[in-house]
Amino acid sequence: MKFSMKPVRPCTIKPPTLPLHNTTRLPLNSTTVILGVSKWVETRQLTHIHPAVGQIRAVKNLVREKAGLTGLDRGLSLRQRWMDYQGIKNWEGLLDPLDDTLREEIIRYGKFVEAAYRSYEFDPAAAGYSHCRHSKAKLLTRAGFPATGYRVSKNLSATSGIQLPRWAEKTPEWMSVQSSWIGFVAVCQDKREIERLGRRDVVIAFRGTATCLEWLENLRATLTPLPAAAACGGGGVGDFFSPNECGPMVESGFLSLYTSKVGSSQSLQTSIRDEISRILKLYGDEPLSFTISGHSLGAALAILTAYDIKQTFQNLPHVTVMSFGGPRVGNPSFRSHLERQGTKVLRIVNSDDPITKVPGFVIDADADTDNNVRMNDNMANISGWFQKQWVYADVGCELRLSSRDSPYHSGINIAACHDLRTYLDLVSGFVSSNCPIRATARKIISCGG
């Protein structure tokens, strides 16, 4: 069979290293670009497909066959390099261009967060409002993800520490719900999946903001010291604060949701610690990883959870955070402590999503971006109070995407830009920062014969 396609001008970026078991490399020419575009088309499941897509798929299959890029090779790549994909080397060489196996892992963990959203009862009129709609045994299946190989072992609830005034008793009950289901812990139990992953993986997944009090907690944007770091002294290397000032600090509302409790119920923090302790007793003698994923508020709680369990369990295995559209969480000292712990954070950020640019301000002596305030002589005049209360720091590594680069999300709609499905779609279609998928697709489709 012959294929007739007009040549496509290659993007001017370094050739990517494809995740091949035999380390075969392909140059970034029209064929390798076609592979990325066809991947995007297939995951979008388009009902109206341009005639050039048939050629794209055919060329992709031939290249895969010649390069040996089979499902088995991809499985070997993940099993042998799972620590790389969990960020042991800070995802060096995997983010730009985006490695295909890493792309699949990001989307896979994003689906656990989607399961948390689907399982939450959003209807204020429902009897089970703010609770989980499914039992632990059926949660992933009922949420639409039956073949994960994971089993939910613990339901998680978050409680607001806001004390409501007496007049709030006259408001509808749904407006004053203090404690609500926010996610779950799931443990990989399928032997074939454990073999594919190269270890037993534990997922902690958090949904985003849903209740009125959670929204109010989001607005409590001033920084507060972490309980274990309330004493002054000690910021880490690279901290903006002087040695005489307080150490790790985080957003007040996020910490409240993580540590507060009502009556005899457990706080989110205690529930997670108890479950991690139980899991370590059961599986501590085998390769084990903890992957904490969340969207929006859930992304902030994921980072707090990672920090807390690394502080609590000294010999804890590898801990990774997959953050989707998360706000800032803590100050520069908090970031330094995360780094010293060895906690790995991958922040998936949509440049058009304003939630990723709040709360507070970022002061960076080196960076000069739209999100950061560049250091200059005037910074010396910033009061210590302002630094303590409002100066935040972005943590971990960043995969920066943009709705503008997608033909399906190019309209600037704040709600759509922040939506989890938008994030997963953008990850699915992303090629590299210098070769956005929309531009590549247009070139191929316009040149295809």
VOPAGU-2260 file (C-alpha; in pm, 1 decimal, decimal comma):
REM VOPAGU-2260
SITE   aa  ch    i         X         Y         Z
SITE  MET   A    0       0,0       0,0       0,0
SITE  LYS   A    1     133,0     346,4     -91,3
SITE  PHE   A    2      62,4     671,7      82,6
SITE  SER   A    3      67,7    1008,3     -80,4
SITE  MET   A    4     110,4    1297,4     157,2
SITE  LYS   A    5     266,9    1635,4     110,4
SITE  PRO   A    6     570,9    1690,6     331,3
SITE  VAL   A    7     515,8    1868,1     659,8
SITE  ARG   A    8     762,4    2123,3     778,1
SITE  PRO   A    9     909,8    1996,4    1104,1
SITE  CYS   A   10     888,8    2198,1    1424,8
SITE  THR   A   11    1212,5    2359,3    1535,6
SITE  ILE   A   12    1269,4    2173,4    1860,4
SITE  LYS   A   13    1512,7    1907,3    1970,8
SITE  PRO   A   14    1419,0    1554,5    1869,8
SITE  PRO   A   15    1225,5    1389,1    2154,2
SITE  THR   A   16    1337,7    1068,0    2316,1
SITE  LEU   A   17    1056,9     822,0    2260,1
SITE  PRO   A   18     993,2     572,4    2541,9
SITE  LEU   A   19    1118,4     270,4    2349,4
SITE  HIS   A   20    1246,3     -35,8    2528,3
SITE  ASN   A   21    1527,5     -70,3    2276,1
SITE  THR   A   22    1613,0     303,7    2308,7
SITE  THR   A   23    1548,5     359,1    1935,2
SITE  ARG   A   24    1522,8     728,8    1852,3
SITE  LEU   A   25    1321,4     887,0    1576,8
SITE  PRO   A   26    1392,6    1238,3    1444,7
SITE  LEU   A   27    1115,8    1492,5    1485,6
SITE  ASN   A   28     999,0    1498,9    1124,7
SITE  SER   A   29     657,0    1490,0     967,6
SITE  THR   A   30     609,3    1125,9    1063,3
SITE  THR   A   31     674,2    1172,2    1435,4
SITE  VAL   A   32     453,6    1480,4    1441,5
SITE  ILE   A   33     182,2    1269,1    1276,9
SITE  LEU   A   34     208,9    1021,1    1565,5
SITE  GLY   A   35     133,5    1294,7    1815,1
SITE  VAL   A   36    -158,0    1433,2    1616,7
SITE  SER   A   37    -312,7    1091,7    1558,4
SITE  LYS   A   38    -289,2    1020,6    1930,8
SITE  TRP   A   39    -480,5    1342,3    1994,2
SITE  VAL   A   40    -745,3    1261,0    1734,7
SITE  GLU   A   41    -805,9     914,1    1874,5
SITE  THR   A   42    -838,3    1029,0    2235,1
SITE  ARG   A   43   -1082,7    1300,9    2131,5
SITE  GLN   A   44   -1300,3    1031,8    1965,1
SITE  LEU   A   45   -1411,9    1269,5    1692,7
SITE  THR   A   46   -1735,1    1196,1    1510,1
SITE  HIS   A   47   -1631,9    1408,1    1213,8
SITE  ILE   A   48   -1281,5    1314,1    1098,1
SITE  HIS   A   49   -1088,1    1486,7     825,4
SITE  PRO   A   50    -986,9    1255,7     536,2
SITE  ALA   A   51    -619,5    1315,7     618,2
SITE  VAL   A   52    -665,1    1136,7     950,5
SITE  GLY   A   53    -685,0     802,9     771,1
SITE  GLN   A   54    -340,8     865,3     625,8
SITE  ILE   A   55    -214,3     983,6     962,0
SITE  ARG   A   56    -326,0     662,7    1129,8
SITE  ALA   A   57    -177,0     446,7     854,7
SITE  VAL   A   58     161,7     617,6     872,6
SITE  LYS   A   59     152,3     595,2    1250,9
SITE  ASN   A   60      97,6     221,2    1238,5
SITE  LEU   A   61     386,7     171,9     995,2
SITE  VAL   A   62     622,9     378,4    1207,5
SITE  ARG   A   63     519,3     193,6    1522,8
SITE  GLU   A   64     580,2    -137,4    1349,3
SITE  LYS   A   65     926,8     -37,3    1226,8
SITE  ALA   A   66    1028,9     118,7    1557,3
SITE  GLY   A   67     896,5    -167,6    1767,4
SITE  LEU   A   68     669,7      67,3    1963,5
SITE  THR   A   69     424,3    -195,3    2084,7
SITE  GLY   A   70     204,2    -215,8    2391,9
SITE  LEU   A   71     447,7    -465,3    2541,9
SITE  ASP   A   72     736,5    -221,6    2502,5
SITE  ARG   A   73     534,8      53,4    2668,5
SITE  GLY   A   74     456,4    -181,3    2957,1
SITE  LEU   A   75     824,1    -268,3    2996,3
SITE  SER   A   76     909,7     101,3    2989,5
SITE  LEU   A   77     672,3     177,4    3275,7
SITE  ARG   A   78     766,7    -124,3    3485,6
SITE  GLN   A   79    1139,1     -59,0    3454,4
SITE  ARG   A   80    1126,2     320,1    3480,5
SITE  TRP   A   81     835,4     375,0    3714,9
SITE  MET   A   82    1043,5     587,5    3952,9
SITE  ASP   A   83    1131,8     820,7    3665,3
SITE  TYR   A   84     763,0     858,9    3584,0
SITE  GLN   A   85     692,3     921,4    3953,6
SITE  GLY   A   86     941,9    1207,7    3947,2
SITE  ILE   A   87    1251,4    1066,2    4118,3
SITE  LYS   A   88    1460,0    1283,2    3879,9
SITE  ASN   A   89    1202,8    1564,1    3870,6
SITE  TRP   A   90    1069,9    1438,8    3535,7
SITE  GLU   A   91    1387,0    1552,4    3359,3
SITE  GLY   A   92    1354,2    1506,8    2984,6
SITE  LEU   A   93     994,3    1384,8    3010,1
SITE  LEU   A   94     789,1    1705,4    3011,4
SITE  ASP   A   95     890,7    1898,4    2699,7
SITE  PRO   A   96     821,4    1724,3    2469,7
SITE  LEU   A   97     576,3    1526,6    2679,7
SITE  ASP   A   98     667,5    1159,1    2706,3
SITE  ASP   A   99     381,1     934,3    2593,4
SITE  THR   A  100     400,2     704,1    2895,6
SITE  LEU   A  101     402,7    1000,5    3132,1
SITE  ARG   A  102     103,1    1143,1    2944,9
SITE  GLU   A  103     -87,5     819,4    3004,2
SITE  GLU   A  104       8,3     817,3    3372,5
SITE  ILE   A  105    -105,2    1177,3    3424,3
SITE  ILE   A  106    -440,1    1104,4    3261,4
SITE  ARG   A  107    -475,4     780,0    3457,6
SITE  TYR   A  108    -431,8     959,7    3788,6
SITE  GLY   A  109    -661,0    1237,4    3669,6
SITE  LYS   A  110    -934,7     978,8    3622,8
SITE  PHE   A  111    -919,0     889,9    3991,1
SITE  VAL   A  112    -995,8    1253,9    4066,1
SITE  GLU   A  113   -1276,8    1240,7    3811,5
SITE  ALA   A  114   -1412,3     936,2    3996,1
SITE  ALA   A  115   -1419,0    1144,1    4315,2
SITE  TYR   A  116   -1623,2    1412,6    4140,9
SITE  ARG   A  117   -1864,5    1159,6    3992,3
SITE  SER   A  118   -1914,9     989,1    4327,8
SITE  TYR   A  119   -1996,8    1306,1    4521,4
SITE  GLU   A  120   -2359,5    1403,4    4573,7
SITE  PHE   A  121   -2383,1    1764,5    4456,4
SITE  ASP   A  122   -2762,5    1799,7    4477,4
SITE  PRO   A  123   -2857,1    2004,6    4788,7
SITE  ALA   A  124   -3208,5    1860,2    4771,3
SITE  ALA   A  125   -3084,5    1501,6    4792,8
SITE  ALA   A  126   -3089,6    1318,0    5124,6
SITE  GLY   A  127   -2725,5    1224,9    5080,0
SITE  TYR   A  128   -2601,5    1572,3    4990,8
SITE  SER   A  129   -2225,1    1615,4    5052,3
SITE  HIS   A  130   -2178,8    1239,3    5095,2
SITE  CYS   A  131   -2042,1     968,8    4865,5
SITE  ARG   A  132   -2306,7     819,4    4638,9
SITE  HIS   A  133   -2147,9     473,8    4622,9
SITE  SER   A  134   -2010,6     207,5    4853,2
SITE  LYS   A  135   -1634,8     156,4    4869,7
SITE  ALA   A  136   -1659,0    -176,5    4686,2
SITE  LYS   A  137   -1846,3     -26,1    4391,3
SITE  LEU   A  138   -1716,3     330,5    4385,9
SITE  LEU   A  139   -1475,6     306,6    4092,2
SITE  THR   A  140   -1710,8      87,7    3889,3
SITE  ARG   A  141   -2014,7     310,7    3946,2
SITE  ALA   A  142   -1803,2     615,7    3869,0
SITE  GLY   A  143   -1726,9     469,4    3525,9
SITE  PHE   A  144   -1378,5     325,4    3585,3
SITE  PRO   A  145   -1426,6     -49,1    3643,2
SITE  ALA   A  146   -1091,9    -176,9    3512,8
SITE  THR   A  147    -836,6      18,4    3716,1
SITE  GLY   A  148    -708,2    -276,3    3917,4
SITE  TYR   A  149    -747,3     -65,1    4232,5
SITE  ARG   A  150    -981,4    -115,2    4526,0
SITE  VAL   A  151   -1105,3     169,8    4747,3
SITE  SER   A  152    -993,3     108,1    5104,2
SITE  LYS   A  153   -1095,2     430,3    5279,3
SITE  ASN   A  154   -1344,1     712,4    5233,5
SITE  LEU   A  155   -1217,1    1058,0    5327,2
SITE  SER   A  156   -1405,2    1358,3    5464,9
SITE  ALA   A  157   -1290,5    1715,5    5518,7
SITE  THR   A  158   -1425,4    1946,0    5788,1
SITE  SER   A  159   -1434,0    2324,3    5793,0
SITE  GLY   A  160   -1311,2    2496,2    6107,4
SITE  ILE   A  161   -1519,9    2808,2    6045,7
SITE  GLN   A  162   -1752,4    2887,6    6335,1
SITE  LEU   A  163   -2081,8    3012,1    6193,0
SITE  PRO   A  164   -2282,3    3287,9    6366,8
SITE  ARG   A  165   -2616,2    3204,1    6527,5
SITE  TRP   A  166   -2819,3    3361,1    6249,9
SITE  ALA   A  167   -2675,2    3095,2    6015,5
SITE  GLU   A  168   -2908,9    2844,3    6184,4
SITE  LYS   A  169   -3195,9    3003,7    5992,5
SITE  THR   A  170   -3032,2    2938,1    5655,7
SITE  PRO   A  171   -3096,5    2617,9    5455,9
SITE  GLU   A  172   -2915,4    2320,7    5605,1
SITE  TRP   A  173   -2703,5    2262,8    5294,1
SITE  MET   A  174   -2544,1    2605,9    5336,7
SITE  SER   A  175   -2395,1    2518,4    5675,1
SITE  VAL   A  176   -2263,1    2166,4    5608,8
SITE  GLN   A  177   -1931,4    2151,4    5793,3
SITE  SER   A  178   -1806,6    1805,4    5706,4
SITE  SER   A  179   -1831,6    1649,4    5360,2
SITE  TRP   A  180   -1691,2    1356,5    5163,4
SITE  ILE   A  181   -1391,1    1475,6    4964,6
SITE  GLY   A  182   -1217,7    1168,6    4825,5
SITE  PHE   A  183   -1078,4     824,4    4888,9
SITE  VAL   A  184    -775,3     601,8    4928,6
SITE  ALA   A  185    -741,6     317,7    4676,3
SITE  VAL   A  186    -483,0      37,1    4671,5
SITE  CYS   A  187    -377,7    -151,9    4359,7
SITE  GLN   A  188    -480,6    -515,5    4413,7
SITE  ASP   A  189    -470,0    -661,6    4062,6
SITE  LYS   A  190    -158,6    -876,3    4012,8
SITE  ARG   A  191    -129,8    -795,7    3642,8
SITE  GLU   A  192    -158,9    -423,9    3709,4
SITE  ILE   A  193      99,9    -445,1    3986,5
SITE  GLU   A  194     332,5    -621,6    3742,9
SITE  ARG   A  195     267,5    -360,7    3474,2
SITE  LEU   A  196     334,5     -74,0    3715,5
SITE  GLY   A  197     640,5    -236,9    3868,1
SITE  ARG   A  198     513,2    -187,1    4223,5
SITE  ARG   A  199     197,8    -174,2    4433,3
SITE  ASP   A  200      57,7     176,1    4399,8
SITE  VAL   A  201    -161,5     356,9    4653,2
SITE  VAL   A  202    -374,3     645,4    4524,9
SITE  ILE   A  203    -524,5     922,2    4735,3
SITE  ALA   A  204    -768,7    1126,6    4525,9
SITE  PHE   A  205    -938,8    1454,5    4617,9
SITE  ARG   A  206   -1219,6    1644,1    4444,4
SITE  GLY   A  207   -1235,1    2022,8    4428,2
SITE  THR   A  208   -1449,6    2277,5    4611,9
SITE  ALA   A  209   -1818,2    2190,0    4651,4
SITE  THR   A  210   -1976,7    2318,1    4976,1
SITE  CYS   A  211   -2037,0    2674,6    5091,7
SITE  LEU   A  212   -1793,7    2646,2    5381,3
SITE  GLU   A  213   -1526,3    2505,2    5152,6
SITE  TRP   A  214   -1564,3    2816,0    4938,8
SITE  LEU   A  215   -1526,9    3032,6    5249,5
SITE  GLU   A  216   -1215,8    2840,6    5352,5
SITE  ASN   A  217   -1067,6    2910,7    5008,4
SITE  LEU   A  218   -1099,2    3282,5    5081,5
SITE  ARG   A  219    -895,4    3257,5    5402,7
SITE  ALA   A  220    -585,6    3327,5    5200,1
SITE  THR   A  221    -340,9    3451,9    5462,8
SITE  LEU   A  222     -53,9    3224,1    5559,1
SITE  THR   A  223     -41,7    3044,2    5893,2
SITE  PRO   A  224     240,1    2835,5    6047,9
SITE  LEU   A  225     213,2    2459,6    6027,6
SITE  PRO   A  226     150,1    2317,0    6376,8
SITE  ALA   A  227     480,8    2130,6    6388,6
SITE  ALA   A  228     666,7    2438,0    6264,1
SITE  ALA   A  229     502,8    2707,5    6474,2
SITE  ALA   A  230     825,3    2786,1    6655,1
SITE  CYS   A  231    1041,7    3042,5    6483,2
SITE  GLY   A  232    1379,1    2972,6    6342,6
SITE  GLY   A  233    1459,3    2767,9    6068,7
SITE  GLY   A  234    1372,3    2822,1    5711,5
SITE  GLY   A  235    1532,9    2604,6    5454,3
SITE  VAL   A  236    1797,5    2685,5    5197,9
SITE  GLY   A  237    1668,2    2947,1    4957,1
SITE  ASP   A  238    1394,5    3068,8    5189,0
SITE  PHE   A  239    1295,7    3431,6    5149,1
SITE  PHE   A  240    1252,3    3477,6    5523,5
SITE  SER   A  241    1535,4    3558,0    5758,5
SITE  PRO   A  242    1646,5    3306,7    6023,5
SITE  ASN   A  243    1463,1    3506,3    6289,5
SITE  GLU   A  244    1126,9    3459,4    6123,0
SITE  CYS   A  245     886,8    3166,8    6113,2
SITE  GLY   A  246     937,5    2859,3    5896,7
SITE  PRO   A  247     688,8    2666,5    5684,6
SITE  MET   A  248     352,6    2839,2    5648,3
SITE  VAL   A  249      47,0    2742,9    5443,0
SITE  GLU   A  250    -286,6    2892,3    5343,6
SITE  SER   A  251    -512,2    2915,9    5647,9
SITE  GLY   A  252    -824,5    2775,9    5485,4
SITE  PHE   A  253    -652,5    2471,4    5336,6
SITE  LEU   A  254    -493,5    2385,7    5670,3
SITE  SER   A  255    -829,4    2425,6    5842,8
SITE  LEU   A  256    -995,2    2175,3    5608,9
SITE  TYR   A  257    -709,5    1932,3    5657,5
SITE  THR   A  258    -689,5    1941,4    6037,6
SITE  SER   A  259   -1036,6    2037,5    6167,8
SITE  LYS   A  260   -1288,5    1792,7    6311,8
SITE  VAL   A  261   -1640,8    1801,9    6452,5
SITE  GLY   A  262   -1736,0    1610,3    6765,2
SITE  SER   A  263   -1606,8    1254,6    6765,7
SITE  SER   A  264   -1541,6    1244,0    6390,6
SITE  GLN   A  265   -1184,1    1225,4    6267,4
SITE  SER   A  266   -1009,5    1505,3    6085,2
SITE  LEU   A  267    -893,8    1444,7    5729,3
SITE  GLN   A  268    -537,7    1441,3    5859,9
SITE  THR   A  269    -606,8    1168,0    6117,4
SITE  SER   A  270    -802,6     954,2    5871,1
SITE  ILE   A  271    -517,5     960,8    5621,7
SITE  ARG   A  272    -249,9     890,3    5880,6
SITE  ASP   A  273    -443,4     589,7    6015,2
SITE  GLU   A  274    -492,9     446,7    5666,7
SITE  ILE   A  275    -129,8     497,8    5565,0
SITE  SER   A  276     -20,0     322,9    5884,1
SITE  ARG   A  277    -247,2      27,6    5806,7
SITE  ILE   A  278    -123,1       3,0    5447,2
SITE  LEU   A  279     242,4      11,7    5553,4
SITE  LYS   A  280     182,7    -278,2    5792,6
SITE  LEU   A  281      23,3    -482,9    5514,2
SITE  TYR   A  282     250,1    -401,1    5220,7
SITE  GLY   A  283     558,2    -234,5    5366,9
SITE  ASP   A  284     786,5    -520,8    5263,3
SITE  GLU   A  285     718,3    -485,8    4888,4
SITE  PRO   A  286     782,1    -210,3    4630,8
SITE  LEU   A  287     527,2      57,7    4714,7
SITE  SER   A  288     441,1     407,4    4596,0
SITE  PHE   A  289     195,6     669,7    4714,7
SITE  THR   A  290      43,7     892,0    4445,6
SITE  ILE   A  291    -176,6    1176,3    4567,0
SITE  SER   A  292    -386,7    1346,5    4301,7
SITE  GLY   A  293    -633,5    1631,1    4322,2
SITE  HIS   A  294    -796,7    1913,4    4132,3
SITE  SER   A  295    -836,1    2273,0    4250,7
SITE  LEU   A  296    -890,1    2262,1    4629,2
SITE  GLY   A  297    -813,5    1890,8    4606,1
SITE  ALA   A  298    -472,5    1971,8    4456,9
SITE  ALA   A  299    -391,9    2192,1    4756,8
SITE  LEU   A  300    -501,4    1918,0    4997,0
SITE  ALA   A  301    -290,6    1668,5    4801,1
SITE  ILE   A  302      22,5    1876,4    4863,3
SITE  LEU   A  303     -60,3    1915,9    5233,2
SITE  THR   A  304    -120,4    1541,4    5257,3
SITE  ALA   A  305     212,8    1459,6    5094,4
SITE  TYR   A  306     397,3    1693,5    5328,6
SITE  ASP   A  307     219,6    1557,1    5634,8
SITE  ILE   A  308     267,9    1186,5    5569,3
SITE  LYS   A  309     635,4    1237,2    5482,4
SITE  GLN   A  310     676,5    1418,8    5815,3
SITE  THR   A  311     481,7    1152,5    6007,0
SITE  PHE   A  312     627,2     832,9    5857,2
SITE  GLN   A  313    1004,0     852,8    5845,3
SITE  ASN   A  314    1060,9     552,7    5618,3
SITE  LEU   A  315     773,0     619,1    5382,8
SITE  PRO   A  316     829,1     498,7    5023,4
SITE  HIS   A  317     816,5     727,5    4724,1
SITE  VAL   A  318     546,5     999,6    4744,3
SITE  THR   A  319     427,5    1185,7    4434,4
SITE  VAL   A  320     162,5    1454,3    4388,1
SITE  MET   A  321     -27,1    1500,5    4061,6
SITE  SER   A  322    -182,6    1845,5    4089,1
SITE  PHE   A  323    -445,5    1960,2    3837,7
SITE  GLY   A  324    -530,8    2330,4    3837,2
SITE  GLY   A  325    -416,9    2377,6    4194,7
SITE  PRO   A  326    -378,1    2710,0    4376,7
SITE  ARG   A  327     -63,2    2804,6    4565,7
SITE  VAL   A  328     -34,4    2639,6    4904,3
SITE  GLY   A  329     255,1    2772,2    5109,7
SITE  ASN   A  330     548,5    3005,8    5148,9
SITE  PRO   A  331     907,1    2960,9    5023,3
SITE  SER   A  332    1005,1    2782,7    5344,7
SITE  PHE   A  333     725,5    2529,9    5290,8
SITE  ARG   A  334     856,7    2467,4    4939,5
SITE  SER   A  335    1208,4    2412,4    5076,5
SITE  HIS   A  336    1082,7    2160,3    5330,8
SITE  LEU   A  337     895,8    1969,5    5059,7
SITE  GLU   A  338    1212,8    1950,7    4853,8
SITE  ARG   A  339    1423,6    1831,7    5146,2
SITE  GLN   A  340    1166,5    1561,9    5220,3
SITE  GLY   A  341    1203,4    1427,3    4869,1
SITE  THR   A  342     833,3    1479,7    4798,9
SITE  LYS   A  343     778,6    1507,4    4423,3
SITE  VAL   A  344     509,0    1740,4    4291,2
SITE  LEU   A  345     400,3    1769,9    3927,9
SITE  ARG   A  346     173,8    2069,0    3879,7
SITE  ILE   A  347     -34,1    2057,0    3562,0
SITE  VAL   A  348    -115,4    2421,6    3493,2
SITE  ASN   A  349    -339,1    2586,1    3235,0
SITE  SER   A  350    -197,3    2931,0    3161,4
SITE  ASP   A  351    -551,4    3058,0    3110,7
SITE  ASP   A  352    -674,4    2930,9    3449,0
SITE  PRO   A  353    -668,7    3213,0    3710,2
SITE  ILE   A  354    -696,6    2969,1    4002,6
SITE  THR   A  355    -333,9    2864,4    3949,1
SITE  LYS   A  356    -222,1    3226,1    4004,1
SITE  VAL   A  357    -371,1    3270,8    4351,0
SITE  PRO   A  358    -355,9    3322,8    4644,2
SITE  GLY   A  359     -98,4    3581,6    4735,6
SITE  PHE   A  360     210,1    3687,4    4545,4
SITE  VAL   A  361     527,1    3513,7    4431,4
SITE  ILE   A  362     855,2    3696,9    4477,1
SITE  ASP   A  363    1134,0    3540,0    4280,0
SITE  ALA   A  364    1479,9    3684,5    4246,4
SITE  ASP   A  365    1540,5    3515,3    3910,9
SITE  ALA   A  366    1208,9    3468,9    3734,4
SITE  ASP   A  367    1048,5    3742,1    3532,1
SITE  THR   A  368     707,3    3614,1    3431,2
SITE  ASP   A  369     349,5    3733,9    3441,9
SITE  ASN   A  370     288,7    3538,8    3762,4
SITE  ASN   A  371     595,2    3652,7    3955,7
SITE  VAL   A  372     706,1    3983,5    4101,8
SITE  ARG   A  373    1066,6    4044,0    4006,5
SITE  MET   A  374    1303,0    4135,3    4285,8
SITE  ASN   A  375    1440,7    4489,2    4273,4
SITE  ASP   A  376    1562,1    4754,7    4511,2
SITE  ASN   A  377    1207,7    4844,1    4615,3
SITE  MET   A  378    1151,0    4495,3    4755,2
SITE  ALA   A  379    1362,9    4586,1    5053,4
SITE  ASN   A  380    1080,0    4813,1    5162,7
SITE  ILE   A  381     822,2    4533,4    5180,5
SITE  SER   A  382     722,3    4491,2    5542,6
SITE  GLY   A  383     786,9    4169,6    5730,5
SITE  TRP   A  384     412,7    4139,5    5793,5
SITE  PHE   A  385     337,2    4140,0    5422,5
SITE  GLN   A  386     600,8    3874,6    5357,2
SITE  LYS   A  387     465,2    3650,8    5630,9
SITE  GLN   A  388     102,4    3680,8    5528,5
SITE  TRP   A  389      98,7    3705,4    5150,7
SITE  VAL   A  390     422,8    3584,7    4989,3
SITE  TYR   A  391     369,6    3235,8    4845,4
SITE  ALA   A  392     588,3    3003,1    4639,6
SITE  ASP   A  393     502,7    2761,5    4360,2
SITE  VAL   A  394     618,5    2409,2    4440,9
SITE  GLY   A  395     753,3    2115,7    4243,4
SITE  CYS   A  396     779,0    2085,0    3865,4
SITE  GLU   A  397     535,9    2235,7    3620,0
SITE  LEU   A  398     372,0    2110,0    3302,1
SITE  ARG   A  399     233,5    2428,5    3150,5
SITE  LEU   A  400     -50,6    2399,9    2900,6
SITE  SER   A  401    -287,0    2651,6    2744,1
SITE  SER   A  402    -649,1    2641,3    2635,5
SITE  ARG   A  403    -552,8    2875,1    2353,4
SITE  ASP   A  404    -353,4    2594,6    2191,2
SITE  SER   A  405    -654,8    2367,1    2160,0
SITE  PRO   A  406    -921,1    2406,6    1889,2
SITE  TYR   A  407   -1173,5    2271,4    2139,1
SITE  HIS   A  408   -1089,3    2499,1    2433,6
SITE  SER   A  409    -962,2    2816,7    2268,6
SITE  GLY   A  410   -1244,5    3037,6    2396,5
SITE  ILE   A  411   -1155,2    3218,9    2718,5
SITE  ASN   A  412   -1412,4    3088,9    2962,7
SITE  ILE   A  413   -1284,0    3093,7    3320,8
SITE  ALA   A  414   -1498,1    2803,4    3436,1
SITE  ALA   A  415   -1404,4    2591,4    3133,8
SITE  CYS   A  416   -1034,7    2674,3    3168,8
SITE  HIS   A  417   -1042,2    2543,2    3526,8
SITE  ASP   A  418   -1250,1    2233,5    3459,3
SITE  LEU   A  419   -1078,2    1898,2    3518,0
SITE  ARG   A  420   -1194,6    1763,1    3180,5
SITE  THR   A  421   -1024,8    2057,7    3010,2
SITE  TYR   A  422    -701,5    1969,6    3184,7
SITE  LEU   A  423    -719,0    1605,5    3082,0
SITE  ASP   A  424    -799,5    1701,2    2721,7
SITE  LEU   A  425    -505,7    1942,0    2710,4
SITE  VAL   A  426    -267,6    1680,4    2849,8
SITE  SER   A  427    -395,5    1431,1    2592,2
SITE  GLY   A  428    -322,9    1668,3    2304,4
SITE  PHE   A  429      -3,7    1836,8    2422,9
SITE  VAL   A  430     316,9    1777,8    2220,9
SITE  SER   A  431     566,2    2039,3    2337,7
SITE  SER   A  432     590,2    2406,7    2428,7
SITE  ASN   A  433     741,2    2494,6    2088,9
SITE  CYS   A  434     502,1    2284,3    1887,0
SITE  PRO   A  435     146,4    2314,9    2022,2
SITE  ILE   A  436     -90,5    2050,6    1897,3
SITE  ARG   A  437    -327,1    2297,4    1732,6
SITE  ALA   A  438     -58,0    2445,1    1508,4
SITE  THR   A  439      75,3    2100,5    1419,1
SITE  ALA   A  440    -270,3    1965,9    1340,3
SITE  ARG   A  441    -346,2    2259,3    1114,2
SITE  LYS   A  442     -24,0    2205,5     919,6
SITE  ILE   A  443     -87,4    1837,0     868,8
SITE  ILE   A  444    -451,8    1871,2     777,3
SITE  SER   A  445    -388,4    2158,0     538,2
SITE  CYS   A  446    -105,2    1966,9     369,4
SITE  GLY   A  447    -270,3    1625,9     364,2
SITE  GLY   A  448    -380,7    1506,2      22,6
